[in-house]
Structures are given as C-alpha cells and as structure tokens.
Amino acid sequence: MRPLLLSLLFSLSCALPHAAVAAEQPNIVIIFMDDMGYADVGCFGAQGYQTPNIDKLAADGRKFTNFHVAQPVCSASRCALMTGCYPNRVGIHGALGPNAKHGINANEMTLAELVRQKGYATAAIGKWHLGSLPQFLPTNHGFDEYYGIPYSNDMWPYHPQAKPGVYPKLPMIENDKVVDEEITPGDQTHLTTDYTTRGVKFIEKNKDKPFFLYLAHSMVHVPLFVSDKFKGKSGKGLYVDVMMEVDWSVGQIMDTLRKNGLEENTWVIFTSDNGPWLSYGDHSGSAGPLREGKGTCWEGGTRVTGIMKWPAKIPAGTTTDTMMMTIDVLPTIAHVIEASLPEHKIDGLNCWPIVSGAPAAKNPHEFYAFYYEQNQLQAISSGDGKWKLQLPHQYRSLPPDQPKATGGKPAGYKQVKITEPELYDLYTDISESKNIASQNAEMVATLQKHAETMRAELGDSLMKQPRGAGTREAGK
C-alpha cells in the first residue's frame, strides 16, 4: 500500500500547481450594451420595471458606481475597451460611418490578442464598429469567430430619420463573410436573440478550455427592435420591452455558465458604451441623477453601469464608488492572467485591487482625460473621481421646456457653451449642479496642469493643437 500512497501523493502534488494556474485563468465574458443609461437596470435605479438577471449578477458580484467610458460615443468607446488606450491616441474619433476607410490599426493589441497569449478561444458577437472593411473586422484582430453587424443599426435605410440614398445597406457578417447583404426590420427583431444564441453556442463549444466572449449588443440603440416573445410584455413601452429582452439574454449566458460548471471561474463584466441618447425621449434610457447623456462629457455621457462577477475572486454583494475607466480593463486582465502588455504605450492601468475588493484599494491614476468630437479635450477628473473640471467647450443639451420625444423621432438639441473652467465635487454633487471653481483655485490649477500634460501627449483641437507627441495612426 505504501508505493500506492506515495504515487497518489505525487499525483496530487503535480496537480496542485496546475490547479493554481487554472484558477488564475478565468473564462472572460464582457457584455457590452449600446446607449444604455446609468439608471436603466434595477440595481442602478431603474424606475417602474425590473431587470432580475442583471440585478442577480450584481448581487452575486460587485457593483461599480463610478465606472466610466473614455468617450461618450460608439466607436471611440469600443476602441478604448479593446486597446486600453484613449481612442484619440490610436486615431479613432467619434462613430465611424459605413463608408469610413479607416479602422483599428493592426499594430494595436486588442483584448482578444492579449488573451490569446494564454491560449484562450475568442469570439466577438454583435456590434463591432471599429472599421467595416475586411482588414478591420474582429477576425483580423485576435478573434477566432465573429458574428454581427459592423456598425450601428441606425446607419441603414430603415431608420425613421433616414433620407433616401443616404444610408447604405446594413450587412450581417460571419467571420469575414457577408451572410446577409441587407438586414430588414424583421431581421432586426431577432438580433438580441441571435446574438445570445451564438454566445451560448460559443461557451458550450469551448467549455473545456479558457475562453473570451465579447457580446456587444446592438440594443438599446435606436431604432429599437424586440422579438415577439417580449413585444408588449412589459406594458411600459418598447424601450422597457427591449430592456427585458436584454435582461433575458444575460440570464441565458449565466445559465449556460452554470449548467456547464463554469460559473465559479468565469469573470463576467457588464457595462455600456456610453450614456443614453436623450433626444429620443421614450425610446431612450435614463441617466438617473447624472447630468446630460450620450455625446457629452458630463457624467450622464461617460458614467455607465458597471457590474463584475467572478465568484472565485470578486467579493459578492459588494459595491465600490472608486473610479475606474474602460481603458483599465485590458491591463487589469493582463495582470490577472499574466499576459504581456503591448510594447507601445497604453493609457489604462491595472486596477485589480479595486476589482477584487482589496482593503483601502485606490485608483492608480493621477487623473483621467475626457475627449470628444474631433480631439477636443473637454474635461479632466482626478483619479479618485472626486474632482472634475469641465473645460471651455460647446456641448449639446435638450431645452428644459421642450416636450419629450415619442415614437422614435428625436427632439432637437440646443448648443450650450462653457466659457470658463467649471469645477465640480462629484462626491457631494454627482449631478454636476454647483460650479465651485471660484472657491477651489488650487484644485482648478492642478487639473489645468493635467490638461496641459494631455495636450502635449494627445493634442487638443480646442487649443489649436490637433495632434500630440504620443498619437498613433489609425489603420487605413
């Protein structure tokens, strides 16, 4: 019996290091919403409806109430998540149109290319919006599989605001092939379900090895579409119907992880690409207490729902108001799985102590920069998220006396100018309602100094510095 016992002990000693490594190689699922407001899910303050599956994700994981995107618009926001860079560093601005001849550069390392270092299977499902030419599609940037549309679903001829001949056809792409040249309104009603089905199949196919699933929903971006199984189900309008279907989708992904014994060692991240497109009224979401929405660098444009769950490592039922930004996701994942960061400069930093709930964890950034439009530096915040300086710029806002838009047709914005820097204490004034610049000259000067640092590095078209020393070209 002694040789058998020794053999058993030897086998266990060999298995333990492997198990330790495996535990540090979680499956990774990122569910990325489109135009979903900060207060569009129950646990972040949704009014009049429930999102039970997303709420359960938060209850079993960790809420991030001060989680931001780098820019409040589609392509730029996605670029920041994928590369760990401010999007203007890598030549991506705004939302790329269907006829754009540029996209994400092949020299940039994406999240998919990062995790591939460790043998991950990778899939992108849903909206891409980082270039629609073949060389810019996900399968040329580290993803084994792709299924989805290459840009926003309003860039097509069936949008209520479209003019004849202005919008091209909206194609469905699988890997690098167009499988449907023109998605019709009827096709659109199936998008959320189709994306979810593809996500489930990918998980089941790769359950025996580490995988990375990037599930980027087209909803709740206008024009809104929902499947028959949720149409009218909420009794509260089309937007809530769509949110119910998205919540169902989250439940399907989580159920699949659970059924395949993958839940314990899967890191799930749920967030949005920017805040709500408020001009669409009852076809848009809510920023809750935050000021403004999509297309602005006020909190309603950049602060988004943030939820992360990884039972093995992230404390359940917890909340943090420590600031993070999507640029931090790539270096944080790199730290956890011990992958090598790119040799070129990125802007994100490892925030694993915040994610994992380490005692007294602090944000490692001195500051964050908020750009918008064509390389306009519009705001600077302190790394801890307390102080925010709105720099002089022009932004869009809905007139307060204007009736709320209905039926998918937007109301008109007015343009508002900030002529002098405005300072806000977000710890006491999350709504950015009280400018306290005159009482805090020293903090204004500190943030202005950080702004100068960014102008030298990335430029600022508002100051007639179109480019900085640290920018790189987009792919062309």
Secondary structure as GFF3:
##gff-version 3
##sequence-region A 1 476
A	DSSP	alpha_helix	2	23	.	.	.	ID=ss1
A	DSSP	beta_strand	27	33	.	.	.	ID=ss2
A	DSSP	three_ten_helix	42	44	.	.	.	ID=ss3
A	DSSP	alpha_helix	52	59	.	.	.	ID=ss4
A	DSSP	beta_strand	62	68	.	.	.	ID=ss5
A	DSSP	alpha_helix	74	83	.	.	.	ID=ss6
A	DSSP	three_ten_helix	87	90	.	.	.	ID=ss7
A	DSSP	alpha_helix	111	116	.	.	.	ID=ss8
A	DSSP	beta_strand	121	126	.	.	.	ID=ss9
A	DSSP	three_ten_helix	134	136	.	.	.	ID=ss10
A	DSSP	three_ten_helix	138	140	.	.	.	ID=ss11
A	DSSP	beta_strand	145	148	.	.	.	ID=ss12
A	DSSP	beta_strand	172	174	.	.	.	ID=ss13
A	DSSP	beta_strand	177	180	.	.	.	ID=ss14
A	DSSP	alpha_helix	185	188	.	.	.	ID=ss15
A	DSSP	alpha_helix	191	205	.	.	.	ID=ss16
A	DSSP	beta_strand	211	216	.	.	.	ID=ss17
A	DSSP	alpha_helix	238	259	.	.	.	ID=ss18
A	DSSP	three_ten_helix	263	265	.	.	.	ID=ss19
A	DSSP	beta_strand	266	272	.	.	.	ID=ss20
A	DSSP	three_ten_helix	278	283	.	.	.	ID=ss21
A	DSSP	alpha_helix	299	302	.	.	.	ID=ss22
A	DSSP	beta_strand	303	309	.	.	.	ID=ss23
A	DSSP	beta_strand	318	320	.	.	.	ID=ss24
A	DSSP	beta_strand	324	325	.	.	.	ID=ss25
A	DSSP	three_ten_helix	326	328	.	.	.	ID=ss26
A	DSSP	alpha_helix	329	337	.	.	.	ID=ss27
A	DSSP	alpha_helix	352	355	.	.	.	ID=ss28
A	DSSP	beta_strand	367	372	.	.	.	ID=ss29
A	DSSP	beta_strand	376	382	.	.	.	ID=ss30
A	DSSP	beta_strand	387	390	.	.	.	ID=ss31
A	DSSP	beta_strand	393	397	.	.	.	ID=ss32
A	DSSP	beta_strand	414	418	.	.	.	ID=ss33
A	DSSP	beta_strand	422	425	.	.	.	ID=ss34
A	DSSP	three_ten_helix	437	439	.	.	.	ID=ss35
A	DSSP	alpha_helix	441	458	.	.	.	ID=ss36
A	DSSP	three_ten_helix	461	463	.	.	.	ID=ss37
###
